Every structure is written in structure tokens, then in C-alpha cells.
Amino acid sequence: YLPLLHSWADRLTAFKPGSMGEVAALVAELDRQLAVLCDEAAVIRRRAGGHGGRRRGAAVAGGPLRHAP
């Protein structure tokens, strides 16, 4: 994933928006790519026997967030 992160850094460094629409489009594109990256990471964790993408402190069955020590 480092090449993807490096490409994001390069794009943000070179980004010279002419309008808020361009900023919004870039943010939307990065958000889509980040969603794919998170999905891939969850699959890897599940295959490795991890917790399947559930973070510590995540709400359970709609209950309040609990902060792990």
C-alpha cells in the first residue's frame, strides 16, 4: 500500500485547486480509494484470523462506545 500512499502524497503536494469543486472531487476520489483500501485490509485481517475489521471501542449492537484501557 505504500505506493498508493506515496501517490496520494505526491498528488496533494502538487495540487493547486482552481475551485472548491476541484477540492471536493479530489476528496471524493481519495475517499473512494481509502474505502477500497480499508475493505482490503479487513479481508486480510479476517484471513489472518483477526477481529474482522472491528476496532476496539466500537459500539456493539447500537450501544454506547466503550473505550478500552
mmCIF file as Biopython writes it, N, C-alpha, C and O atoms, coordinates in Angstrom:
data_model
#
loop_
_atom_site.group_PDB
_atom_site.id
_atom_site.type_symbol
_atom_site.label_atom_id
_atom_site.label_alt_id
_atom_site.label_comp_id
_atom_site.label_asym_id
_atom_site.label_entity_id
_atom_site.label_seq_id
_atom_site.pdbx_PDB_ins_code
_atom_site.Cartn_x
_atom_site.Cartn_y
_atom_site.Cartn_z
_atom_site.occupancy
_atom_site.B_iso_or_equiv
_atom_site.auth_seq_id
_atom_site.auth_asym_id
_atom_site.pdbx_PDB_model_num
ATOM 1   N N  . TYR A ? 1  ? 0.804   -1.209  0.000  1.0 0.0 1  A 1 
ATOM 2   C CA . TYR A ? 1  ? 0.000   0.000   0.000  1.0 0.0 1  A 1 
ATOM 3   C C  . TYR A ? 1  ? 0.844   1.268   0.000  1.0 0.0 1  A 1 
ATOM 4   O O  . TYR A ? 1  ? 0.322   2.364   -0.207 1.0 0.0 1  A 1 
ATOM 5   N N  . LEU A ? 2  ? 2.130   1.124   0.228  1.0 0.0 2  A 1 
ATOM 6   C CA . LEU A ? 2  ? 2.983   2.309   0.239  1.0 0.0 2  A 1 
ATOM 7   C C  . LEU A ? 2  ? 2.987   3.058   -1.090 1.0 0.0 2  A 1 
ATOM 8   O O  . LEU A ? 2  ? 2.982   4.289   -1.083 1.0 0.0 2  A 1 
ATOM 9   N N  . PRO A ? 3  ? 2.996   2.369   -2.229 1.0 0.0 3  A 1 
ATOM 10  C CA . PRO A ? 3  ? 2.927   3.128   -3.484 1.0 0.0 3  A 1 
ATOM 11  C C  . PRO A ? 3  ? 1.664   3.984   -3.578 1.0 0.0 3  A 1 
ATOM 12  O O  . PRO A ? 3  ? 1.716   5.112   -4.068 1.0 0.0 3  A 1 
ATOM 13  N N  . LEU A ? 4  ? 0.535   3.456   -3.113 1.0 0.0 4  A 1 
ATOM 14  C CA . LEU A ? 4  ? -0.706  4.227   -3.131 1.0 0.0 4  A 1 
ATOM 15  C C  . LEU A ? 4  ? -0.583  5.449   -2.225 1.0 0.0 4  A 1 
ATOM 16  O O  . LEU A ? 4  ? -0.968  6.551   -2.615 1.0 0.0 4  A 1 
ATOM 17  N N  . LEU A ? 5  ? -0.058  5.262   -1.039 1.0 0.0 5  A 1 
ATOM 18  C CA . LEU A ? 5  ? 0.096   6.383   -0.109 1.0 0.0 5  A 1 
ATOM 19  C C  . LEU A ? 5  ? 1.073   7.425   -0.650 1.0 0.0 5  A 1 
ATOM 20  O O  . LEU A ? 5  ? 0.852   8.626   -0.493 1.0 0.0 5  A 1 
ATOM 21  N N  . HIS A ? 6  ? 2.143   6.969   -1.281 1.0 0.0 6  A 1 
ATOM 22  C CA . HIS A ? 6  ? 3.099   7.911   -1.887 1.0 0.0 6  A 1 
ATOM 23  C C  . HIS A ? 6  ? 2.440   8.694   -3.024 1.0 0.0 6  A 1 
ATOM 24  O O  . HIS A ? 6  ? 2.679   9.891   -3.178 1.0 0.0 6  A 1 
ATOM 25  N N  . SER A ? 7  ? 1.611   8.015   -3.816 1.0 0.0 7  A 1 
ATOM 26  C CA . SER A ? 7  ? 0.941   8.724   -4.912 1.0 0.0 7  A 1 
ATOM 27  C C  . SER A ? 7  ? -0.033  9.758   -4.363 1.0 0.0 7  A 1 
ATOM 28  O O  . SER A ? 7  ? -0.179  10.835  -4.941 1.0 0.0 7  A 1 
ATOM 29  N N  . TRP A ? 8  ? -0.703  9.443   -3.250 1.0 0.0 8  A 1 
ATOM 30  C CA . TRP A ? 8  ? -1.592  10.430  -2.616 1.0 0.0 8  A 1 
ATOM 31  C C  . TRP A ? 8  ? -0.790  11.644  -2.159 1.0 0.0 8  A 1 
ATOM 32  O O  . TRP A ? 8  ? -1.190  12.785  -2.389 1.0 0.0 8  A 1 
ATOM 33  N N  . ALA A ? 9  ? 0.341   11.389  -1.511 1.0 0.0 9  A 1 
ATOM 34  C CA . ALA A ? 9  ? 1.175   12.492  -1.025 1.0 0.0 9  A 1 
ATOM 35  C C  . ALA A ? 9  ? 1.653   13.360  -2.188 1.0 0.0 9  A 1 
ATOM 36  O O  . ALA A ? 9  ? 1.637   14.588  -2.098 1.0 0.0 9  A 1 
ATOM 37  N N  . ASP A ? 10 ? 2.073   12.727  -3.268 1.0 0.0 10 A 1 
ATOM 38  C CA . ASP A ? 10 ? 2.524   13.482  -4.445 1.0 0.0 10 A 1 
ATOM 39  C C  . ASP A ? 10 ? 1.394   14.326  -5.028 1.0 0.0 10 A 1 
ATOM 40  O O  . ASP A ? 10 ? 1.597   15.487  -5.383 1.0 0.0 10 A 1 
ATOM 41  N N  . ARG A ? 11 ? 0.207   13.735  -5.124 1.0 0.0 11 A 1 
ATOM 42  C CA . ARG A ? 11 ? -0.938  14.475  -5.679 1.0 0.0 11 A 1 
ATOM 43  C C  . ARG A ? 11 ? -1.303  15.656  -4.798 1.0 0.0 11 A 1 
ATOM 44  O O  . ARG A ? 11 ? -1.583  16.743  -5.303 1.0 0.0 11 A 1 
ATOM 45  N N  . LEU A ? 12 ? -1.304  15.457  -3.492 1.0 0.0 12 A 1 
ATOM 46  C CA . LEU A ? 12 ? -1.667  16.549  -2.591 1.0 0.0 12 A 1 
ATOM 47  C C  . LEU A ? 12 ? -0.618  17.648  -2.598 1.0 0.0 12 A 1 
ATOM 48  O O  . LEU A ? 12 ? -0.954  18.828  -2.497 1.0 0.0 12 A 1 
ATOM 49  N N  . THR A ? 13 ? 0.646   17.271  -2.716 1.0 0.0 13 A 1 
ATOM 50  C CA . THR A ? 13 ? 1.717   18.257  -2.759 1.0 0.0 13 A 1 
ATOM 51  C C  . THR A ? 13 ? 1.619   19.115  -4.018 1.0 0.0 13 A 1 
ATOM 52  O O  . THR A ? 13 ? 1.840   20.325  -3.969 1.0 0.0 13 A 1 
ATOM 53  N N  . ALA A ? 14 ? 1.288   18.490  -5.138 1.0 0.0 14 A 1 
ATOM 54  C CA . ALA A ? 14 ? 1.218   19.204  -6.413 1.0 0.0 14 A 1 
ATOM 55  C C  . ALA A ? 14 ? -0.145  19.855  -6.658 1.0 0.0 14 A 1 
ATOM 56  O O  . ALA A ? 14 ? -0.301  20.607  -7.620 1.0 0.0 14 A 1 
ATOM 57  N N  . PHE A ? 15 ? -1.116  19.583  -5.817 1.0 0.0 15 A 1 
ATOM 58  C CA . PHE A ? 15 ? -2.493  20.039  -6.049 1.0 0.0 15 A 1 
ATOM 59  C C  . PHE A ? 15 ? -2.604  21.553  -5.916 1.0 0.0 15 A 1 
ATOM 60  O O  . PHE A ? 15 ? -2.253  22.127  -4.885 1.0 0.0 15 A 1 
ATOM 61  N N  . LYS A ? 16 ? -3.092  22.180  -6.962 1.0 0.0 16 A 1 
ATOM 62  C CA . LYS A ? 16 ? -3.320  23.627  -6.990 1.0 0.0 16 A 1 
ATOM 63  C C  . LYS A ? 16 ? -4.756  23.848  -7.465 1.0 0.0 16 A 1 
ATOM 64  O O  . LYS A ? 16 ? -4.991  24.104  -8.645 1.0 0.0 16 A 1 
ATOM 65  N N  . PRO A ? 17 ? -5.707  23.748  -6.550 1.0 0.0 17 A 1 
ATOM 66  C CA . PRO A ? 17 ? -7.108  23.830  -6.965 1.0 0.0 17 A 1 
ATOM 67  C C  . PRO A ? 17 ? -7.490  25.213  -7.468 1.0 0.0 17 A 1 
ATOM 68  O O  . PRO A ? 17 ? -7.033  26.234  -6.956 1.0 0.0 17 A 1 
ATOM 69  N N  . GLY A ? 18 ? -8.331  25.212  -8.476 1.0 0.0 18 A 1 
ATOM 70  C CA . GLY A ? 18 ? -8.854  26.465  -9.004 1.0 0.0 18 A 1 
ATOM 71  C C  . GLY A ? 18 ? -10.235 26.769  -8.469 1.0 0.0 18 A 1 
ATOM 72  O O  . GLY A ? 18 ? -10.744 27.882  -8.605 1.0 0.0 18 A 1 
ATOM 73  N N  . SER A ? 19 ? -10.842 25.747  -7.848 1.0 0.0 19 A 1 
ATOM 74  C CA . SER A ? 19 ? -12.191 25.941  -7.316 1.0 0.0 19 A 1 
ATOM 75  C C  . SER A ? 19 ? -12.466 24.927  -6.212 1.0 0.0 19 A 1 
ATOM 76  O O  . SER A ? 19 ? -11.752 23.935  -6.070 1.0 0.0 19 A 1 
ATOM 77  N N  . MET A ? 20 ? -13.504 25.192  -5.437 1.0 0.0 20 A 1 
ATOM 78  C CA . MET A ? 20 ? -13.905 24.244  -4.397 1.0 0.0 20 A 1 
ATOM 79  C C  . MET A ? 20 ? -14.400 22.947  -5.027 1.0 0.0 20 A 1 
ATOM 80  O O  . MET A ? 20 ? -14.296 21.886  -4.411 1.0 0.0 20 A 1 
ATOM 81  N N  . GLY A ? 21 ? -14.930 23.014  -6.231 1.0 0.0 21 A 1 
ATOM 82  C CA . GLY A ? 21 ? -15.363 21.806  -6.925 1.0 0.0 21 A 1 
ATOM 83  C C  . GLY A ? 21 ? -14.211 20.847  -7.163 1.0 0.0 21 A 1 
ATOM 84  O O  . GLY A ? 21 ? -14.371 19.632  -7.045 1.0 0.0 21 A 1 
ATOM 85  N N  . GLU A ? 22 ? -13.045 21.395  -7.500 1.0 0.0 22 A 1 
ATOM 86  C CA . GLU A ? 22 ? -11.856 20.563  -7.700 1.0 0.0 22 A 1 
ATOM 87  C C  . GLU A ? 22 ? -11.414 19.933  -6.385 1.0 0.0 22 A 1 
ATOM 88  O O  . GLU A ? 22 ? -11.007 18.772  -6.357 1.0 0.0 22 A 1 
ATOM 89  N N  . VAL A ? 23 ? -11.492 20.691  -5.302 1.0 0.0 23 A 1 
ATOM 90  C CA . VAL A ? 23 ? -11.142 20.156  -3.983 1.0 0.0 23 A 1 
ATOM 91  C C  . VAL A ? 23 ? -12.102 19.028  -3.624 1.0 0.0 23 A 1 
ATOM 92  O O  . VAL A ? 23 ? -11.675 17.961  -3.184 1.0 0.0 23 A 1 
ATOM 93  N N  . ALA A ? 24 ? -13.400 19.264  -3.811 1.0 0.0 24 A 1 
ATOM 94  C CA . ALA A ? 24 ? -14.409 18.256  -3.488 1.0 0.0 24 A 1 
ATOM 95  C C  . ALA A ? 24 ? -14.215 16.994  -4.323 1.0 0.0 24 A 1 
ATOM 96  O O  . ALA A ? 24 ? -14.371 15.886  -3.809 1.0 0.0 24 A 1 
ATOM 97  N N  . ALA A ? 25 ? -13.879 17.146  -5.594 1.0 0.0 25 A 1 
ATOM 98  C CA . ALA A ? 25 ? -13.660 15.989  -6.462 1.0 0.0 25 A 1 
ATOM 99  C C  . ALA A ? 25 ? -12.456 15.178  -5.999 1.0 0.0 25 A 1 
ATOM 100 O O  . ALA A ? 25 ? -12.506 13.949  -5.984 1.0 0.0 25 A 1 
ATOM 101 N N  . LEU A ? 26 ? -11.378 15.855  -5.622 1.0 0.0 26 A 1 
ATOM 102 C CA . LEU A ? 26 ? -10.190 15.152  -5.143 1.0 0.0 26 A 1 
ATOM 103 C C  . LEU A ? 26 ? -10.491 14.423  -3.840 1.0 0.0 26 A 1 
ATOM 104 O O  . LEU A ? 26 ? -10.105 13.266  -3.672 1.0 0.0 26 A 1 
ATOM 105 N N  . VAL A ? 27 ? -11.174 15.088  -2.922 1.0 0.0 27 A 1 
ATOM 106 C CA . VAL A ? 27 ? -11.517 14.460  -1.642 1.0 0.0 27 A 1 
ATOM 107 C C  . VAL A ? 27 ? -12.408 13.239  -1.876 1.0 0.0 27 A 1 
ATOM 108 O O  . VAL A ? 27 ? -12.213 12.205  -1.237 1.0 0.0 27 A 1 
ATOM 109 N N  . ALA A ? 28 ? -13.375 13.345  -2.776 1.0 0.0 28 A 1 
ATOM 110 C CA . ALA A ? 28 ? -14.261 12.215  -3.076 1.0 0.0 28 A 1 
ATOM 111 C C  . ALA A ? 28 ? -13.474 11.045  -3.664 1.0 0.0 28 A 1 
ATOM 112 O O  . ALA A ? 28 ? -13.723 9.890   -3.319 1.0 0.0 28 A 1 
ATOM 113 N N  . GLU A ? 29 ? -12.531 11.342  -4.545 1.0 0.0 29 A 1 
ATOM 114 C CA . GLU A ? 29 ? -11.716 10.283  -5.144 1.0 0.0 29 A 1 
ATOM 115 C C  . GLU A ? 29 ? -10.846 9.602   -4.092 1.0 0.0 29 A 1 
ATOM 116 O O  . GLU A ? 29 ? -10.767 8.374   -4.052 1.0 0.0 29 A 1 
ATOM 117 N N  . LEU A ? 30 ? -10.194 10.393  -3.240 1.0 0.0 30 A 1 
ATOM 118 C CA . LEU A ? 30 ? -9.365  9.813   -2.186 1.0 0.0 30 A 1 
ATOM 119 C C  . LEU A ? 30 ? -10.217 9.009   -1.213 1.0 0.0 30 A 1 
ATOM 120 O O  . LEU A ? 30 ? -9.775  7.974   -0.715 1.0 0.0 30 A 1 
ATOM 121 N N  . ASP A ? 31 ? -11.433 9.471   -0.935 1.0 0.0 31 A 1 
ATOM 122 C CA . ASP A ? 31 ? -12.338 8.749   -0.048 1.0 0.0 31 A 1 
ATOM 123 C C  . ASP A ? 31 ? -12.703 7.389   -0.638 1.0 0.0 31 A 1 
ATOM 124 O O  . ASP A ? 31 ? -12.731 6.391   0.082  1.0 0.0 31 A 1 
ATOM 125 N N  . ARG A ? 32 ? -12.982 7.343   -1.936 1.0 0.0 32 A 1 
ATOM 126 C CA . ARG A ? 32 ? -13.288 6.062   -2.598 1.0 0.0 32 A 1 
ATOM 127 C C  . ARG A ? 32 ? -12.092 5.120   -2.519 1.0 0.0 32 A 1 
ATOM 128 O O  . ARG A ? 32 ? -12.249 3.935   -2.226 1.0 0.0 32 A 1 
ATOM 129 N N  . GLN A ? 33 ? -10.903 5.647   -2.779 1.0 0.0 33 A 1 
ATOM 130 C CA . GLN A ? 33 ? -9.705  4.810   -2.723 1.0 0.0 33 A 1 
ATOM 131 C C  . GLN A ? 33 ? -9.440  4.323   -1.300 1.0 0.0 33 A 1 
ATOM 132 O O  . GLN A ? 33 ? -9.016  3.185   -1.104 1.0 0.0 33 A 1 
ATOM 133 N N  . LEU A ? 34 ? -9.686  5.170   -0.317 1.0 0.0 34 A 1 
ATOM 134 C CA . LEU A ? 34 ? -9.495  4.782   1.077  1.0 0.0 34 A 1 
ATOM 135 C C  . LEU A ? 34 ? -10.490 3.699   1.478  1.0 0.0 34 A 1 
ATOM 136 O O  . LEU A ? 34 ? -10.138 2.787   2.226  1.0 0.0 34 A 1 
ATOM 137 N N  . ALA A ? 35 ? -11.718 3.783   0.996  1.0 0.0 35 A 1 
ATOM 138 C CA . ALA A ? 35 ? -12.721 2.750   1.290  1.0 0.0 35 A 1 
ATOM 139 C C  . ALA A ? 35 ? -12.269 1.398   0.751  1.0 0.0 35 A 1 
ATOM 140 O O  . ALA A ? 35 ? -12.415 0.379   1.425  1.0 0.0 35 A 1 
ATOM 141 N N  . VAL A ? 36 ? -11.721 1.387   -0.463 1.0 0.0 36 A 1 
ATOM 142 C CA . VAL A ? 36 ? -11.214 0.145   -1.045 1.0 0.0 36 A 1 
ATOM 143 C C  . VAL A ? 36 ? -10.055 -0.379  -0.213 1.0 0.0 36 A 1 
ATOM 144 O O  . VAL A ? 36 ? -9.983  -1.577  0.060  1.0 0.0 36 A 1 
ATOM 145 N N  . LEU A ? 37 ? -9.158  0.490   0.187  1.0 0.0 37 A 1 
ATOM 146 C CA . LEU A ? 37 ? -8.014  0.106   1.000  1.0 0.0 37 A 1 
ATOM 147 C C  . LEU A ? 37 ? -8.469  -0.494  2.325  1.0 0.0 37 A 1 
ATOM 148 O O  . LEU A ? 37 ? -7.922  -1.506  2.762  1.0 0.0 37 A 1 
ATOM 149 N N  . CYS A ? 38 ? -9.458  0.115   2.967  1.0 0.0 38 A 1 
ATOM 150 C CA . CYS A ? 38 ? -9.984  -0.397  4.240  1.0 0.0 38 A 1 
ATOM 151 C C  . CYS A ? 38 ? -10.645 -1.758  4.051  1.0 0.0 38 A 1 
ATOM 152 O O  . CYS A ? 38 ? -10.479 -2.650  4.883  1.0 0.0 38 A 1 
ATOM 153 N N  . ASP A ? 39 ? -11.394 -1.924  2.959  1.0 0.0 39 A 1 
ATOM 154 C CA . ASP A ? 39 ? -12.022 -3.216  2.673  1.0 0.0 39 A 1 
ATOM 155 C C  . ASP A ? 39 ? -10.968 -4.295  2.477  1.0 0.0 39 A 1 
ATOM 156 O O  . ASP A ? 39 ? -11.111 -5.406  2.986  1.0 0.0 39 A 1 
ATOM 157 N N  . GLU A ? 40 ? -9.913  -3.971  1.743  1.0 0.0 40 A 1 
ATOM 158 C CA . GLU A ? 40 ? -8.842  -4.941  1.522  1.0 0.0 40 A 1 
ATOM 159 C C  . GLU A ? 40 ? -8.152  -5.296  2.834  1.0 0.0 40 A 1 
ATOM 160 O O  . GLU A ? 40 ? -7.818  -6.459  3.061  1.0 0.0 40 A 1 
ATOM 161 N N  . ALA A ? 41 ? -7.936  -4.320  3.690  1.0 0.0 41 A 1 
ATOM 162 C CA . ALA A ? 41 ? -7.301  -4.580  4.985  1.0 0.0 41 A 1 
ATOM 163 C C  . ALA A ? 41 ? -8.185  -5.470  5.847  1.0 0.0 41 A 1 
ATOM 164 O O  . ALA A ? 41 ? -7.678  -6.348  6.545  1.0 0.0 41 A 1 
ATOM 165 N N  . ALA A ? 42 ? -9.498  -5.260  5.813  1.0 0.0 42 A 1 
ATOM 166 C CA . ALA A ? 42 ? -10.421 -6.093  6.589  1.0 0.0 42 A 1 
ATOM 167 C C  . ALA A ? 42 ? -10.380 -7.539  6.104  1.0 0.0 42 A 1 
ATOM 168 O O  . ALA A ? 42 ? -10.413 -8.465  6.915  1.0 0.0 42 A 1 
ATOM 169 N N  . VAL A ? 43 ? -10.310 -7.739  4.797  1.0 0.0 43 A 1 
ATOM 170 C CA . VAL A ? 43 ? -10.224 -9.093  4.244  1.0 0.0 43 A 1 
ATOM 171 C C  . VAL A ? 43 ? -8.940  -9.758  4.714  1.0 0.0 43 A 1 
ATOM 172 O O  . VAL A ? 43 ? -8.953  -10.925 5.106  1.0 0.0 43 A 1 
ATOM 173 N N  . ILE A ? 44 ? -7.845  -9.036  4.680  1.0 0.0 44 A 1 
ATOM 174 C CA . ILE A ? 44 ? -6.557  -9.583  5.121  1.0 0.0 44 A 1 
ATOM 175 C C  . ILE A ? 44 ? -6.627  -9.965  6.593  1.0 0.0 44 A 1 
ATOM 176 O O  . ILE A ? 44 ? -6.154  -11.034 6.979  1.0 0.0 44 A 1 
ATOM 177 N N  . ARG A ? 45 ? -7.219  -9.093  7.428  1.0 0.0 45 A 1 
ATOM 178 C CA . ARG A ? 45 ? -7.336  -9.405  8.857  1.0 0.0 45 A 1 
ATOM 179 C C  . ARG A ? 45 ? -8.188  -10.647 9.088  1.0 0.0 45 A 1 
ATOM 180 O O  . ARG A ? 45 ? -7.834  -11.497 9.906  1.0 0.0 45 A 1 
ATOM 181 N N  . ARG A ? 46 ? -9.309  -10.762 8.372  1.0 0.0 46 A 1 
ATOM 182 C CA . ARG A ? 46 ? -10.173 -11.938 8.537  1.0 0.0 46 A 1 
ATOM 183 C C  . ARG A ? 46 ? -9.431  -13.206 8.142  1.0 0.0 46 A 1 
ATOM 184 O O  . ARG A ? 46 ? -9.503  -14.217 8.840  1.0 0.0 46 A 1 
ATOM 185 N N  . ARG A ? 47 ? -8.724  -13.151 7.032  1.0 0.0 47 A 1 
ATOM 186 C CA . ARG A ? 47 ? -7.979  -14.333 6.581  1.0 0.0 47 A 1 
ATOM 187 C C  . ARG A ? 47 ? -6.879  -14.703 7.563  1.0 0.0 47 A 1 
ATOM 188 O O  . ARG A ? 47 ? -6.528  -15.875 7.702  1.0 0.0 47 A 1 
ATOM 189 N N  . ALA A ? 48 ? -6.339  -13.706 8.240  1.0 0.0 48 A 1 
ATOM 190 C CA . ALA A ? 48 ? -5.266  -13.946 9.208  1.0 0.0 48 A 1 
ATOM 191 C C  . ALA A ? 48 ? -5.826  -14.324 10.578 1.0 0.0 48 A 1 
ATOM 192 O O  . ALA A ? 48 ? -5.064  -14.560 11.516 1.0 0.0 48 A 1 
ATOM 193 N N  . GLY A ? 49 ? -7.154  -14.382 10.697 1.0 0.0 49 A 1 
ATOM 194 C CA . GLY A ? 49 ? -7.755  -14.746 11.975 1.0 0.0 49 A 1 
ATOM 195 C C  . GLY A ? 49 ? -7.927  -13.579 12.908 1.0 0.0 49 A 1 
ATOM 196 O O  . GLY A ? 49 ? -8.090  -13.756 14.115 1.0 0.0 49 A 1 
ATOM 197 N N  . GLY A ? 50 ? -7.891  -12.380 12.354 1.0 0.0 50 A 1 
ATOM 198 C CA . GLY A ? 50 ? -8.052  -11.188 13.182 1.0 0.0 50 A 1 
ATOM 199 C C  . GLY A ? 50 ? -9.501  -10.965 13.546 1.0 0.0 50 A 1 
ATOM 200 O O  . GLY A ? 50 ? -10.341 -11.852 13.393 1.0 0.0 50 A 1 
ATOM 201 N N  . HIS A ? 51 ? -9.780  -9.787  14.024 1.0 0.0 51 A 1 
ATOM 202 C CA . HIS A ? 51 ? -11.112 -9.457  14.515 1.0 0.0 51 A 1 
ATOM 203 C C  . HIS A ? 51 ? -12.058 -9.023  13.404 1.0 0.0 51 A 1 
ATOM 204 O O  . HIS A ? 51 ? -13.159 -8.563  13.705 1.0 0.0 51 A 1 
ATOM 205 N N  . GLY A ? 52 ? -11.688 -9.145  12.163 1.0 0.0 52 A 1 
ATOM 206 C CA . GLY A ? 52 ? -12.584 -8.879  11.049 1.0 0.0 52 A 1 
ATOM 207 C C  . GLY A ? 52 ? -12.940 -7.430  10.846 1.0 0.0 52 A 1 
ATOM 208 O O  . GLY A ? 52 ? -14.014 -7.129  10.324 1.0 0.0 52 A 1 
ATOM 209 N N  . GLY A ? 53 ? -12.079 -6.533  11.239 1.0 0.0 53 A 1 
ATOM 210 C CA . GLY A ? 53 ? -12.324 -5.127  10.975 1.0 0.0 53 A 1 
ATOM 211 C C  . GLY A ? 53 ? -13.000 -4.396  12.105 1.0 0.0 53 A 1 
ATOM 212 O O  . GLY A ? 53 ? -13.261 -3.199  11.989 1.0 0.0 53 A 1 
ATOM 213 N N  . ARG A ? 54 ? -13.294 -5.075  13.197 1.0 0.0 54 A 1 
ATOM 214 C CA . ARG A ? 54 ? -13.946 -4.430  14.324 1.0 0.0 54 A 1 
ATOM 215 C C  . ARG A ? 54 ? -12.892 -3.803  15.224 1.0 0.0 54 A 1 
ATOM 216 O O  . ARG A ? 54 ? -12.017 -4.497  15.743 1.0 0.0 54 A 1 
ATOM 217 N N  . ARG A ? 55 ? -12.976 -2.507  15.405 1.0 0.0 55 A 1 
ATOM 218 C CA . ARG A ? 55 ? -11.977 -1.796  16.194 1.0 0.0 55 A 1 
ATOM 219 C C  . ARG A ? 55 ? -12.315 -1.861  17.666 1.0 0.0 55 A 1 
ATOM 220 O O  . ARG A ? 55 ? -13.481 -1.972  18.044 1.0 0.0 55 A 1 
ATOM 221 N N  . ARG A ? 56 ? -11.297 -1.791  18.488 1.0 0.0 56 A 1 
ATOM 222 C CA . ARG A ? 56 ? -11.518 -1.690  19.930 1.0 0.0 56 A 1 
ATOM 223 C C  . ARG A ? 56 ? -12.291 -0.425  20.211 1.0 0.0 56 A 1 
ATOM 224 O O  . ARG A ? 56 ? -11.994 0.633   19.655 1.0 0.0 56 A 1 
ATOM 225 N N  . GLY A ? 57 ? -13.279 -0.533  21.070 1.0 0.0 57 A 1 
ATOM 226 C CA . GLY A ? 57 ? -14.064 0.631   21.433 1.0 0.0 57 A 1 
ATOM 227 C C  . GLY A ? 57 ? -15.233 0.875   20.507 1.0 0.0 57 A 1 
ATOM 228 O O  . GLY A ? 57 ? -15.963 1.850   20.685 1.0 0.0 57 A 1 
ATOM 229 N N  . ALA A ? 58 ? -15.431 0.009   19.515 1.0 0.0 58 A 1 
ATOM 230 C CA . ALA A ? 58 ? -16.554 0.194   18.595 1.0 0.0 58 A 1 
ATOM 231 C C  . ALA A ? 58 ? -17.859 -0.139  19.296 1.0 0.0 58 A 1 
ATOM 232 O O  . ALA A ? 58 ? -17.901 -1.002  20.173 1.0 0.0 58 A 1 
ATOM 233 N N  . ALA A ? 59 ? -18.909 0.541   18.910 1.0 0.0 59 A 1 
ATOM 234 C CA . ALA A ? 59 ? -20.219 0.292   19.512 1.0 0.0 59 A 1 
ATOM 235 C C  . ALA A ? 59 ? -20.675 -1.122  19.183 1.0 0.0 59 A 1 
ATOM 236 O O  . ALA A ? 59 ? -20.458 -1.618  18.078 1.0 0.0 59 A 1 
ATOM 237 N N  . VAL A ? 60 ? -21.306 -1.757  20.155 1.0 0.0 60 A 1 
ATOM 238 C CA . VAL A ? 60 ? -21.803 -3.114  19.987 1.0 0.0 60 A 1 
ATOM 239 C C  . VAL A ? 60 ? -23.319 -3.071  20.007 1.0 0.0 60 A 1 
ATOM 240 O O  . VAL A ? 60 ? -23.909 -2.572  20.966 1.0 0.0 60 A 1 
ATOM 241 N N  . ALA A ? 61 ? -23.953 -3.579  18.978 1.0 0.0 61 A 1 
ATOM 242 C CA . ALA A ? 61 ? -25.413 -3.664  18.879 1.0 0.0 61 A 1 
ATOM 243 C C  . ALA A ? 61 ? -26.083 -2.333  19.199 1.0 0.0 61 A 1 
ATOM 244 O O  . ALA A ? 61 ? -27.102 -2.297  19.889 1.0 0.0 61 A 1 
ATOM 245 N N  . GLY A ? 62 ? -25.524 -1.265  18.709 1.0 0.0 62 A 1 
ATOM 246 C CA . GLY A ? 62 ? -26.132 0.043   18.899 1.0 0.0 62 A 1 
ATOM 247 C C  . GLY A ? 62 ? -25.911 0.652   20.268 1.0 0.0 62 A 1 
ATOM 248 O O  . GLY A ? 62 ? -26.455 1.715   20.565 1.0 0.0 62 A 1 
ATOM 249 N N  . GLY A ? 63 ? -25.123 -0.002  21.107 1.0 0.0 63 A 1 
ATOM 250 C CA . GLY A ? 63 ? -24.859 0.514   22.450 1.0 0.0 63 A 1 
ATOM 251 C C  . GLY A ? 63 ? -23.837 1.626   22.423 1.0 0.0 63 A 1 
ATOM 252 O O  . GLY A ? 63 ? -23.320 1.977   21.362 1.0 0.0 63 A 1 
ATOM 253 N N  . PRO A ? 64 ? -23.541 2.186   23.588 1.0 0.0 64 A 1 
ATOM 254 C CA . PRO A ? 64 ? -22.570 3.283   23.655 1.0 0.0 64 A 1 
ATOM 255 C C  . PRO A ? 64 ? -21.156 2.798   23.372 1.0 0.0 64 A 1 
ATOM 256 O O  . PRO A ? 64 ? -20.837 1.620   23.529 1.0 0.0 64 A 1 
ATOM 257 N N  . LEU A ? 65 ? -20.338 3.716   22.962 1.0 0.0 65 A 1 
ATOM 258 C CA . LEU A ? 65 ? -18.928 3.388   22.750 1.0 0.0 65 A 1 
ATOM 259 C C  . LEU A ? 65 ? -18.272 3.119   24.090 1.0 0.0 65 A 1 
ATOM 260 O O  . LEU A ? 65 ? -18.521 3.818   25.071 1.0 0.0 65 A 1 
ATOM 261 N N  . ARG A ? 66 ? -17.446 2.114   24.117 1.0 0.0 66 A 1 
ATOM 262 C CA . ARG A ? 66 ? -16.684 1.809   25.323 1.0 0.0 66 A 1 
ATOM 263 C C  . ARG A ? 66 ? -15.217 1.957   24.977 1.0 0.0 66 A 1 
ATOM 264 O O  . ARG A ? 66 ? -14.744 1.392   23.991 1.0 0.0 66 A 1 
ATOM 265 N N  . HIS A ? 67 ? -14.518 2.695   25.763 1.0 0.0 67 A 1 
ATOM 266 C CA . HIS A ? 67 ? -13.095 2.912   25.500 1.0 0.0 67 A 1 
ATOM 267 C C  . HIS A ? 67 ? -12.291 1.858   26.227 1.0 0.0 67 A 1 
ATOM 268 O O  . HIS A ? 67 ? -12.393 1.711   27.445 1.0 0.0 67 A 1 
ATOM 269 N N  . ALA A ? 68 ? -11.490 1.123   25.470 1.0 0.0 68 A 1 
ATOM 270 C CA . ALA A ? 68 ? -10.650 0.085   26.061 1.0 0.0 68 A 1 
ATOM 271 C C  . ALA A ? 68 ? -9.519  0.740   26.837 1.0 0.0 68 A 1 
ATOM 272 O O  . ALA A ? 68 ? -9.037  1.810   26.465 1.0 0.0 68 A 1 
ATOM 273 N N  . PRO A ? 69 ? -9.098  0.094   27.916 1.0 0.0 69 A 1 
ATOM 274 C CA . PRO A ? 69 ? -7.985  0.669   28.707 1.0 0.0 69 A 1 
ATOM 275 C C  . PRO A ? 69 ? -6.688  0.667   27.943 1.0 0.0 69 A 1 
ATOM 276 O O  . PRO A ? 69 ? -5.665  1.113   28.462 1.0 0.0 69 A 1 
#
